[in-house]
Amino acid sequence: MADQRLYQSVAEQIKKRIFDGVYQPGGRLPGERELAEELNVSRVTIREAEIALQAMGYIQIKTGSGAYVTDHANEGHQDIPSVNALELTEARLLFESEAAALAARAVSDETLDRLEQLVSIMSSANPDDDEASQEADREFHLTIAAASRNLAVQHTVETLWRMRTELPAVREVHAAVCAGETASERGQEHGAVLRALKNRDPGAARRAMQEHFTRLLTAMIDVTEAKAVEELRIKAAASRQRFLNSRPHSDTA
């Protein structure tokens, strides 16, 4: 989308307050209701903004307690490596599969209910407006990482999502892949992960997440290959025009 989404604008406002010292490192953000009234948005928008800020490392959301500014938040963005979509997805396969396995041992019923809601959103998203599905996808993965109850794993997954969100080349490949997906396909893959979590089966949760990312990697390779072929075709057409079609023709006797 060309226009910035509302939650992104709200996230920027909160981030500015962190940088300006309004919200201090280690301190708790105002509650969702208070922020929603102050910024004249819904609580859902505040929740989406906080999830985005957590993924970028500015805050930490503690279930039942609230959102807290991280100790390093006012130091600004940490540099992230310029990886390609395949490298990033390979890393996500490794870490998020293990996060799912850990979550299967400790996930709460409340978290399972929320994951089920997110799968439902992904499964029923309108093809003409895929934003809701994309947001549900992001929250689904970050919620599982948090449910692992391992802060190192959670931080790693959140950092990987920063790369997924902030690197233009990665976003471009994901957009191409998502354009070829259906809501049903996306819902089925995430539903398999959810079923394993409900069964408290770490091995099944790991396998379901691995299968999800393996399919994603395959789709990315196909998209990357198609793009390379198209770029080669365009270059070949340009070369043909330059060196062959535009050559002056000599008169013959």
PANU-332107 format. One line per 3 residues: number of its first residue (from 1); their letters; for each residue x, y, z of N, C-alpha, C. Coordinates in Angstrom, 1 decimal, decimal comma. Atoms other than C-alpha are relative to their C-alpha. Layout:
! PANU-332107
NUM = a = X/Y/Z/X/Y/Z/X/Y/Z ~ ... .
! end
This chain:
! PANU-332107
1 = mad = 0,8/-1,2/0,0/0,0/0,0/0,0/0,9/1,2/0,0 ~ -0,7/-1,2/0,1/1,1/3,5/-0,8/-0,2/0,8/1,3 ~ 0,3/-0,8/-1,2/-0,6/5,0/2,3/0,5/-0,8/1,2 .
4 = qrl = -0,4/0,7/-1,2/0,8/4,2/5,7/-1,2/-0,5/0,8 ~ 1,2/0,5/-0,8/-1,6/2,0/7,8/0,0/0,8/1,3 ~ 0,3/-0,8/-1,2/-3,1/3,6/10,9/0,9/-0,5/1,1 .
7 = yqs = -0,8/0,5/-1,1/-1,3/1,3/13,3/1,5/0,4/-0,1 ~ -1,4/-0,4/0,3/2,1/2,2/11,7/0,2/1,5/0,5 ~ 0,0/-1,4/-0,4/1,3/5,9/12,3/0,0/0,1/1,5 .
10 = vae = 0,1/0,0/-1,4/0,4/5,2/15,9/1,3/-0,5/0,6 ~ -1,3/0,5/-0,5/3,6/3,2/16,4/1,1/1,0/-0,1 ~ -0,9/-1,1/0,1/5,6/6,1/15,1/-0,1/1,1/1,1 .
13 = qik = 0,2/-1,0/-1,1/4,0/8,5/17,6/0,5/-0,5/1,3 ~ -0,5/0,6/-1,3/4,7/6,1/20,5/1,5/0,0/0,0 ~ -1,5/0,1/0,0/8,3/5,6/19,3/0,6/1,4/0,2 .
16 = kri = -0,5/-1,4/-0,2/8,8/9,4/19,1/0,0/0,4/1,5 ~ 0,1/-0,3/-1,4/7,6/9,7/22,7/1,1/-0,8/0,8 ~ -1,1/0,7/-0,7/10,2/7,0/23,7/1,3/0,8/-0,2 .
19 = fdg = -1,2/-0,8/0,3/12,9/9,0/21,9/0,1/1,3/0,8 ~ 0,1/-1,3/-0,6/11,7/12,2/23,5/0,1/-0,1/1,6 ~ -0,1/0,3/-1,4/11,9/10,6/27,0/-1,3/0,1/0,7 .
22 = vyq = 1,4/0,1/-0,6/8,1/10,7/27,6/-0,2/-1,3/0,7 ~ 0,1/1,3/-0,5/8,2/7,0/28,1/1,5/-0,5/0,2 ~ -1,3/0,3/-0,3/11,4/6,0/29,9/0,3/-1,5/-0,1 .
25 = pgg = -0,4/1,4/0,1/13,4/2,7/29,4/-0,3/-0,7/1,3 ~ 0,4/0,7/-1,2/12,0/0,1/31,8/-1,3/0,4/0,5 ~ 1,3/-0,5/-0,5/8,9/2,1/32,3/-1,2/-0,7/-0,8 .
28 = rlp = 1,2/0,6/0,6/5,3/0,9/31,5/-0,7/1,0/-0,8 ~ 0,8/-0,9/0,8/3,4/2,4/28,7/-1,4/0,2/0,6 ~ 1,4/-0,2/-0,5/-0,1/3,8/29,5/-0,8/-1,2/-0,6 .
31 = ger = 0,8/1,1/0,5/-2,8/1,1/29,1/-0,6/0,3/-1,3 ~ 0,6/-0,1/1,4/-4,5/0,4/25,8/-1,1/1,0/0,0 ~ 1,2/-0,9/0,0/-7,7/2,2/26,8/0,5/1,5/0,0 .
34 = ela = -0,5/-1,3/-0,1/-5,8/5,3/27,8/0,7/0,5/-1,2 ~ -0,7/-0,4/1,3/-3,6/5,4/24,7/-1,0/0,2/-1,1 ~ 1,0/-0,1/1,0/-6,6/4,8/22,5/-0,8/1,3/0,1 .
37 = eel = 0,7/-1,2/-0,2/-8,5/7,7/24,0/0,9/1,2/-0,4 ~ -0,9/-1,1/0,2/-5,4/10,0/23,9/0,3/0,2/-1,5 ~ -0,4/-0,1/1,4/-4,5/9,2/20,2/-1,2/-0,1/-0,9 .
40 = nvs = 1,3/0,0/0,8/-8,2/8,9/19,1/0,0/-1,1/-1,0 ~ 0,0/1,2/0,9/-7,9/5,4/17,7/-0,6/-1,1/0,9 ~ 0,5/1,1/-0,8/-9,3/2,0/18,7/1,0/-0,7/0,8 .
43 = rvt = -0,9/0,9/-0,8/-7,8/-0,4/21,2/0,7/-1,0/-0,9 ~ -0,6/0,9/0,9/-7,2/-2,8/18,4/1,2/0,6/-0,7 ~ -1,1/-0,7/0,7/-5,1/-0,2/16,6/1,2/0,1/0,9 .
46 = ire = -1,0/-0,2/-1,0/-3,1/0,4/19,8/0,7/-1,4/0,2 ~ -0,6/1,3/-0,2/-2,6/-3,4/20,2/0,9/-0,3/-1,2 ~ -0,8/0,3/1,2/-1,3/-3,7/16,5/1,3/0,8/0,1 .
49 = aei = -1,1/-0,9/-0,1/1,0/-0,7/17,1/1,0/-0,6/1,0 ~ -0,9/0,5/-1,0/2,5/-2,3/20,2/0,6/-1,3/-0,4 ~ -0,6/1,2/0,5/3,0/-5,6/18,5/1,1/0,3/-1,0 .
52 = alq = -1,0/-0,5/1,0/4,9/-3,8/15,7/1,2/0,5/0,8 ~ -1,1/-0,6/-0,8/7,0/-1,9/18,3/0,8/-1,1/0,7 ~ -0,7/1,2/-0,6/7,8/-5,2/20,1/0,9/-0,7/-1,0 .
55 = amg = -0,8/0,7/1,1/8,9/-6,8/16,8/1,3/0,8/-0,3 ~ -1,2/-0,8/0,4/11,3/-3,8/16,3/0,9/0,2/1,3 ~ -0,9/-0,1/-1,2/12,7/-4,1/19,9/-0,2/1,2/0,9 .
58 = yiq = 0,2/-1,2/-0,8/11,3/-0,9/21,4/-0,8/-0,3/1,3 ~ 0,8/0,3/-1,2/8,9/-2,4/23,9/-0,1/-1,6/0,2 ~ 0,3/1,4/-0,2/8,2/-5,8/25,5/-1,4/-0,1/0,6 .
61 = ikt = 1,4/0,2/-0,5/4,6/-6,9/26,0/0,0/-1,2/1,0 ~ 0,1/1,1/-1,0/4,1/-8,9/29,2/-1,5/-0,3/0,3 ~ 1,4/0,4/-0,1/0,8/-10,8/29,3/-0,5/0,2/1,4 .
64 = gsg = 0,6/-0,2/-1,3/-1,4/-9,6/32,1/0,6/1,2/0,8 ~ -0,7/-1,1/-0,7/1,0/-6,8/33,0/0,0/1,3/-0,8 ~ 0,0/-1,2/0,8/1,2/-4,4/30,1/1,2/0,0/-0,9 .
67 = ayv = -1,1/-0,1/0,9/3,8/-3,1/27,6/1,1/0,9/0,7 ~ -1,1/-0,7/-0,7/7,2/-1,9/28,9/1,1/0,4/-1,0 ~ -1,1/-0,5/0,9/9,9/0,2/27,1/1,3/-0,8/0,4 .
70 = tdh = -1,2/0,8/-0,2/13,0/-1,9/26,6/1,2/0,9/0,4 ~ -1,1/-0,8/-0,5/16,3/-0,7/28,2/0,8/0,7/-1,1 ~ -0,8/-0,6/1,1/17,9/0,0/24,8/-0,9/0,8/-1,0 .
73 = ane = 0,9/-0,6/1,0/14,8/1,5/23,1/0,4/1,4/-0,5 ~ -0,3/-1,3/0,4/16,0/5,1/23,1/1,3/0,2/-0,7 ~ -1,2/-0,1/0,8/19,2/4,2/21,4/-0,2/-0,1/-1,5 .
76 = ghq = 0,4/0,0/1,5/17,3/4,0/18,1/0,1/-1,4/-0,5 ~ 0,0/1,3/0,7/17,2/1,2/15,6/1,3/-0,7/0,1 ~ -1,2/0,8/0,2/19,7/-1,6/15,8/0,2/-0,3/-1,4 .
79 = dip = -0,2/0,3/1,4/21,3/-2,3/12,5/-0,4/-1,5/-0,2 ~ 0,3/1,4/0,4/20,0/-5,4/10,7/0,7/-0,3/-1,3 ~ -0,7/0,4/1,2/21,8/-7,3/8,1/-0,9/0,0/-1,2 .
82 = svn = 0,7/-0,1/1,2/20,8/-6,9/4,5/0,0/-1,4/-0,7 ~ 0,2/1,3/0,5/19,7/-10,5/3,9/-1,0/-0,1/-1,1 ~ 1,0/0,2/1,0/17,7/-11,9/1,0/-1,2/-0,8/0,6 .
85 = ale = 1,2/0,7/-0,5/14,3/-13,5/1,4/0,2/-1,5/0,3 ~ -0,3/1,4/-0,2/15,6/-17,0/1,1/0,8/-0,3/1,3 ~ -0,8/0,2/-1,2/18,2/-16,6/3,8/-0,8/0,3/1,2 .
88 = lte = 0,8/-0,3/-1,1/15,7/-15,0/6,1/-1,0/-1,1/0,3 ~ 1,0/1,1/-0,2/13,1/-17,7/5,6/0,6/-1,3/0,5 ~ -0,8/1,1/-0,5/15,7/-20,4/6,1/0,2/0,1/1,5 .
91 = arl = -0,2/-0,2/-1,4/16,5/-18,8/9,5/-1,3/-0,1/0,8 ~ 1,3/0,1/-0,6/12,8/-18,5/10,3/-0,4/-1,4/0,2 ~ 0,4/1,5/-0,1/12,3/-22,2/9,6/0,7/-0,6/1,2 .
94 = lfe = -0,7/0,6/-1,1/15,0/-23,1/12,1/-0,5/0,5/1,3 ~ 0,4/-0,6/-1,3/14,0/-20,7/14,9/-1,5/-0,2/0,3 ~ 1,5/0,0/-0,3/10,2/-20,6/14,6/-0,5/-1,5/0,1 .
97 = sea = 0,4/1,4/-0,2/10,0/-24,4/14,3/0,3/-0,4/1,5 ~ -0,3/0,3/-1,4/11,7/-24,7/17,7/-0,8/0,8/0,9 ~ 0,8/-0,8/-0,9/9,7/-21,9/19,1/-1,4/-0,7/0,1 .
100 = aal = 1,3/0,7/0,0/6,5/-23,9/18,1/0,1/-1,2/0,9 ~ -0,2/1,2/-0,8/7,9/-27,0/19,8/0,0/0,4/1,5 ~ 0,0/-0,5/-1,4/8,6/-25,0/23,0/-1,4/0,4/0,5 .
103 = aar = 1,3/-0,5/-0,3/5,2/-23,4/22,9/-1,0/-1,1/0,3 ~ 1,0/1,1/-0,1/3,4/-26,7/22,6/0,1/-0,5/1,5 ~ -0,1/0,5/-1,3/4,7/-27,6/26,1/-0,6/1,0/1,1 .
106 = avs = 0,4/-0,9/-1,0/3,5/-24,4/27,8/-1,1/1,0/-0,4 ~ 1,0/-1,0/0,5/0,9/-22,6/25,7/-1,3/0,0/0,8 ~ 1,2/-0,1/-0,8/-2,1/-21,3/27,6/-1,3/-0,2/-0,8 .
109 = det = 1,3/0,0/0,7/-5,8/-21,8/26,7/-0,3/1,3/-0,6 ~ 0,3/-1,3/0,5/-6,1/-18,1/26,3/0,7/0,3/-1,2 ~ -0,8/-0,2/1,2/-3,3/-18,0/23,8/-0,5/-0,8/-1,1 .
112 = ldr = 0,6/0,8/1,1/-4,8/-20,9/21,9/-1,2/0,6/-0,6 ~ 1,2/-0,6/0,5/-8,1/-19,1/21,7/0,4/1,2/-1,0 ~ -0,4/-1,1/0,9/-6,3/-16,0/20,2/0,6/-0,6/-1,3 .
115 = leq = -0,5/0,6/1,2/-4,4/-18,2/17,8/-1,1/-0,5/-1,0 ~ 1,1/0,5/0,8/-7,6/-19,8/16,6/-0,7/1,2/-0,7 ~ 0,6/-1,2/0,6/-9,1/-16,3/16,0/0,9/0,4/-1,2 .
118 = lvs = -0,9/-0,5/1,1/-6,0/-15,4/13,9/-0,1/-1,0/-1,2 ~ 0,2/0,9/1,1/-6,3/-18,6/11,8/-1,3/0,2/-0,7 ~ 1,3/-0,3/0,6/-9,9/-17,8/11,2/0,0/1,2/-0,9 .
121 = ims = -0,1/-1,3/0,8/-9,0/-14,3/10,0/0,8/-0,4/-1,3 ~ -0,8/0,4/1,2/-6,3/-15,8/7,6/-0,9/-0,9/-0,9 ~ 0,8/0,9/0,9/-8,8/-18,4/6,3/-1,1/0,6/-0,7 .
124 = san = 1,2/-0,6/0,5/-11,6/-16,0/5,6/0,3/1,4/-0,6 ~ -0,4/-1,3/0,4/-9,7/-12,9/4,4/-0,6/0,2/-1,5 ~ 0,4/-0,4/1,3/-11,2/-11,1/1,4/1,1/0,1/-1,0 .
127 = pdd = -1,1/-0,1/1,0/-9,0/-11,6/-1,7/0,4/1,4/-0,5 ~ -0,2/-1,3/0,5/-9,4/-8,0/-2,6/0,7/0,9/1,1 ~ -0,6/-0,8/-1,1/-8,1/-6,8/0,8/0,7/-1,0/0,9 .
130 = dea = -0,7/1,0/-0,7/-5,4/-9,1/2,1/0,7/0,5/1,3 ~ -0,8/-0,6/-1,1/-4,1/-6,8/4,8/-0,4/-0,7/1,3 ~ 0,4/0,6/-1,3/-6,1/-8,4/7,6/0,7/-1,4/0,2 .
133 = sqe = -0,6/1,3/0,0/-4,7/-11,8/6,7/1,5/0,2/0,3 ~ -1,4/-0,3/-0,2/-1,1/-10,4/6,6/0,2/0,3/1,5 ~ -0,2/-0,4/-1,4/-1,5/-8,8/10,0/-0,3/-1,2/1,0 .
136 = adr = 0,2/1,2/-0,9/-3,0/-12,0/11,5/1,1/-1,0/-0,1 ~ -1,2/0,9/0,2/-0,1/-14,0/10,0/1,1/0,5/0,9 ~ -1,1/-0,5/-0,8/2,4/-11,7/11,7/-0,2/-0,2/1,5 .
139 = efh = 0,3/0,2/-1,4/0,6/-11,8/15,1/0,0/-1,5/0,4 ~ 0,0/1,5/-0,2/0,2/-15,6/14,8/1,4/-0,4/0,4 ~ -1,4/0,4/-0,2/4,0/-16,1/14,6/0,6/0,6/1,2 .
142 = lti = -0,5/-0,6/-1,2/4,9/-13,6/17,2/-0,6/-0,5/1,3 ~ 0,7/0,6/-1,2/2,3/-15,0/19,6/0,6/-1,3/0,4 ~ -0,6/1,3/-0,3/3,8/-18,4/19,3/1,4/0,2/0,6 .
145 = aaa = -1,3/-0,3/-0,5/7,3/-17,0/19,9/-0,1/0,4/1,5 ~ 0,1/-0,4/-1,4/6,1/-15,4/23,1/-0,5/-1,1/0,9 ~ 0,5/1,2/-0,7/4,3/-18,6/24,1/1,1/-1,0/0,3 .
148 = srn = -1,1/0,9/-0,3/7,7/-20,4/24,0/0,6/0,2/1,4 ~ -0,5/-0,3/-1,3/8,5/-18,7/27,3/1,5/0,0/0,1 ~ -1,5/-0,1/0,1/12,1/-18,3/26,2/0,3/1,3/-0,6 .
151 = lav = -0,2/-1,4/0,4/13,1/-14,7/26,0/1,0/0,1/-1,2 ~ -1,0/0,0/1,0/16,1/-15,5/23,8/-0,6/-0,4/-1,3 ~ 0,7/0,5/1,2/14,0/-17,4/21,3/-1,0/1,1/-0,5 .
154 = qht = 1,0/-1,1/0,3/11,3/-14,6/21,4/0,7/1,1/-0,7 ~ -0,8/-1,1/0,5/13,9/-11,9/20,8/0,5/-0,3/-1,4 ~ -0,5/0,4/1,3/15,4/-13,8/17,9/-1,1/0,0/-1,1 .
157 = vet = 1,1/0,1/1,0/12,0/-14,4/16,2/-0,5/1,5/-0,3 ~ 0,4/-1,4/0,2/11,1/-10,7/16,7/0,9/0,7/-0,9 ~ -1,0/-0,7/0,9/14,3/-9,6/15,1/-0,1/-0,5/-1,4 .
160 = lwr = 0,2/0,5/1,4/13,7/-11,9/12,1/-1,2/0,6/-0,6 ~ 1,2/-0,7/0,5/10,3/-10,3/11,8/0,3/1,5/-0,4 ~ -0,5/-1,3/0,4/12,0/-6,9/11,8/0,6/0,0/-1,4 .
163 = mrt = -0,6/0,1/1,3/14,0/-8,0/8,8/-1,2/-0,2/-1,1 ~ 1,1/0,3/0,9/10,8/-9,4/7,2/-0,8/1,3/-0,3 ~ 0,8/-1,2/0,1/9,1/-6,0/7,8/0,7/1,1/-0,7 .
166 = elp = -0,7/-1,2/0,4/11,8/-3,5/7,1/0,9/-0,1/-1,2 ~ -0,9/0,1/1,2/13,9/-4,9/4,2/-0,8/0,0/-1,2 ~ 0,8/-0,1/1,2/12,4/-3,8/0,9/0,0/-1,2/-0,9 .
169 = avr = -0,2/1,2/0,9/13,8/-6,7/-1,1/-0,8/-1,2/0,5 ~ 0,7/1,1/-0,6/12,3/-9,2/1,3/-1,5/0,2/-0,1 ~ 1,5/-0,4/0,2/8,9/-7,4/1,3/-0,5/-0,3/-1,4 .
172 = evh = 0,4/0,1/1,4/8,9/-7,5/-2,5/-0,2/-1,5/-0,3 ~ 0,2/1,4/0,3/9,4/-11,3/-2,6/-1,2/-0,5/0,7 ~ 1,2/0,5/-0,8/6,8/-11,9/0,1/-1,3/0,4/-0,7 .
175 = aav = 1,2/-0,5/0,6/4,3/-9,7/-1,7/-0,3/-0,9/-1,3 ~ 0,2/0,8/1,2/4,8/-11,8/-4,9/-0,5/-1,4/0,4 ~ 0,4/1,4/-0,5/4,4/-15,1/-3,0/-1,5/0,1/0,5 .
178 = cag = 1,3/-0,1/-0,5/1,3/-13,9/-1,2/-1,1/0,3/-1,1 ~ 0,9/-0,2/1,1/-0,3/-12,8/-4,4/-0,5/-1,3/-0,7 ~ 0,4/1,3/0,5/-0,3/-16,4/-5,5/-0,6/-1,0/1,0 .
181 = eta = 0,6/0,9/-1,0/-1,7/-17,8/-2,3/-1,5/0,3/0,1 ~ 1,4/-0,2/-0,4/-5,3/-18,3/-1,3/-0,2/0,0/1,5 ~ 0,2/-0,1/-1,4/-6,8/-17,6/2,1/-0,1/-1,4/0,6 .
184 = ser = 0,2/1,4/-0,4/-7,7/-21,3/2,3/1,3/-0,7/0,3 ~ -1,3/0,6/-0,2/-4,1/-22,4/1,8/0,7/0,5/1,2 ~ -0,6/-0,6/-1,1/-2,8/-20,0/4,3/-0,6/-0,5/1,3 .
187 = gqe = 0,7/0,5/-1,2/-5,4/-21,0/6,9/0,3/-1,4/0,3 ~ -0,3/1,4/-0,2/-4,7/-24,7/6,4/1,4/-0,2/0,6 ~ -1,3/0,2/-0,5/-1,0/-24,4/7,0/0,1/0,4/1,5 .
190 = hga = 0,0/-0,5/-1,3/-1,4/-22,3/10,1/-0,9/-0,8/0,9 ~ 0,9/0,9/-0,7/-4,3/-24,5/11,2/0,7/-1,3/0,5 ~ -0,7/1,2/-0,3/-2,0/-27,5/11,2/0,9/0,3/1,2 .
193 = vlr = -0,8/-0,4/-1,1/0,4/-25,7/13,6/-0,9/0,1/1,3 ~ 0,9/-0,2/-1,1/-2,5/-24,7/15,8/-0,5/-1,3/0,6 ~ 0,5/1,3/-0,5/-3,8/-28,3/16,0/1,1/-0,7/0,9 .
196 = alk = -1,1/0,6/-0,8/-0,4/-29,5/17,2/0,2/0,7/1,3 ~ -0,1/-0,7/-1,2/-0,3/-26,8/19,8/-1,1/-0,4/1,0 ~ 1,2/0,5/-0,8/-3,8/-27,8/21,0/0,3/-1,3/0,6 .
199 = nrd = -0,3/1,4/-0,4/-2,6/-31,4/21,3/1,2/0,0/1,0 ~ -1,2/-0,1/-0,8/0,4/-30,2/23,3/1,1/-1,0/-0,5 ~ -0,9/1,0/0,7/2,6/-32,2/20,8/1,2/0,8/-0,6 .
202 = pga = -1,1/-0,8/0,5/6,0/-30,5/20,4/0,5/-0,5/-1,3 ~ -0,5/0,6/1,3/7,1/-32,9/17,6/-0,9/0,4/-1,2 ~ 0,9/-0,3/1,0/4,0/-32,3/15,6/0,0/1,5/-0,3 .
205 = arr = 0,0/-1,5/0,1/4,2/-28,5/16,2/1,2/0,4/-0,8 ~ -1,2/-0,3/0,8/7,8/-28,5/14,9/-0,1/-0,4/-1,4 ~ 0,2/0,4/1,4/6,9/-30,5/11,8/-0,9/0,9/-0,8 .
208 = amq = 1,0/-0,8/0,7/3,9/-28,4/11,0/0,6/1,4/-0,4 ~ -0,6/-1,3/0,3/5,9/-25,2/11,2/1,1/-0,2/-1,1 ~ -1,1/0,2/1,1/8,8/-26,7/9,1/-0,7/-0,2/-1,3 .
211 = ehf = 0,7/0,2/1,2/6,3/-27,8/6,5/-0,5/1,4/-0,6 ~ 0,4/-1,4/0,4/4,9/-24,2/6,4/1,1/0,7/-0,7 ~ -1,1/-0,8/0,6/8,3/-22,7/5,8/0,6/-0,7/-1,2 .
214 = trl = -0,5/0,7/1,2/9,4/-25,4/3,4/-0,8/0,4/-1,2 ~ 0,9/-0,4/1,1/6,4/-24,6/1,2/0,2/1,5/-0,4 ~ -0,3/-1,4/0,2/7,2/-20,9/1,6/1,3/0,2/-0,8 .
217 = lta = -1,3/-0,1/0,7/10,8/-21,4/0,5/-0,2/-0,5/-1,5 ~ 0,2/0,5/1,4/9,6/-23,4/-2,6/-0,7/1,1/-0,8 ~ 0,7/-1,1/0,8/7,2/-20,6/-3,6/1,0/1,1/-0,2 .
220 = mid = -0,9/-1,1/0,2/10,0/-18,0/-3,1/1,0/-0,4/-1,1 ~ -0,9/0,4/1,1/12,4/-20,0/-5,3/-0,7/0,1/-1,4 ~ 0,8/-0,1/1,3/9,7/-20,2/-8,0/-0,1/1,5/-0,4 .
223 = vte = 0,2/-1,4/0,3/9,0/-16,5/-7,8/1,4/0,7/-0,4 ~ -1,4/-0,6/0,3/12,8/-15,6/-7,8/0,4/-0,5/-1,4 ~ -0,3/0,5/1,3/13,3/-17,8/-10,8/-0,8/0,7/-1,1 .
226 = aka = 0,8/-0,7/1,0/10,4/-16,3/-12,7/0,4/1,4/-0,2 ~ -0,4/-1,4/0,2/11,6/-12,8/-12,0/1,4/0,0/-0,7 ~ -1,3/0,0/0,7/15,2/-13,7/-13,2/-0,2/-0,3/-1,5 .
229 = vee = 0,2/0,3/1,4/13,8/-15,2/-16,4/-0,6/1,2/-0,7 ~ 0,7/-1,2/0,6/11,6/-12,1/-17,0/1,1/1,1/-0,2 ~ -1,1/-1,0/0,2/14,6/-9,8/-16,4/0,9/-0,3/-1,1 .
232 = lri = -0,9/0,4/1,1/16,7/-11,8/-18,8/-0,7/0,2/-1,3 ~ 0,8/-0,2/1,2/13,9/-11,6/-21,4/0,0/1,5/-0,4 ~ 0,1/-1,5/0,2/13,7/-7,8/-21,0/1,4/0,4/-0,6 .
235 = kaa = -1,3/-0,4/0,5/17,5/-7,5/-21,4/0,3/-0,5/-1,4 ~ -0,2/0,6/1,3/17,5/-9,8/-24,4/-0,7/0,8/-1,1 ~ 0,8/-0,8/1,0/14,7/-7,7/-26,1/0,7/1,3/-0,2 .
238 = asr = -0,7/-1,3/0,2/16,7/-4,5/-25,4/1,2/-0,2/-0,8 ~ -1,2/0,2/0,8/19,8/-6,0/-26,9/-0,3/-0,2/-1,4 ~ 0,5/0,2/1,4/17,9/-7,2/-29,9/-0,3/1,3/-0,7 .
241 = qrf = 0,4/-1,3/0,6/16,5/-3,7/-30,4/1,2/0,8/-0,3 ~ -1,2/-0,8/0,2/19,9/-2,1/-30,0/0,9/-0,5/-1,1 ~ -1,0/0,5/0,9/22,1/-4,4/-32,0/-0,5/-0,6/-1,3 .
244 = lns = 0,5/0,6/1,2/19,8/-5,9/-34,6/-1,0/0,9/-0,7 ~ 1,1/-0,7/0,7/16,6/-4,1/-35,3/0,3/1,4/-0,4 ~ -0,3/-1,4/0,3/18,1/-0,6/-35,2/1,2/0,1/-1,0 .
247 = rph = -1,1/-0,1/0,9/21,0/-1,5/-37,6/-0,4/0,6/-1,3 ~ 0,4/-0,6/1,3/21,0/0,6/-40,8/0,2/-1,1/-1,1 ~ 0,0/1,0/1,1/20,3/-1,5/-43,9/0,7/0,6/-1,2 .
250 = sdt = -0,7/-0,5/1,2/22,7/-1,1/-46,8/-0,8/-0,4/-1,3 ~ 0,7/0,2/1,3/21,3/-0,8/-50,3/0,7/-1,1/-0,8 ~ -0,6/1,0/0,8/21,9/-3,7/-52,6/-0,2/0,4/-1,5 .
253 = a = 0,0/-0,4/1,4/22,6/-3,3/-56,3/-1,1/-0,8/-0,7 .
! end
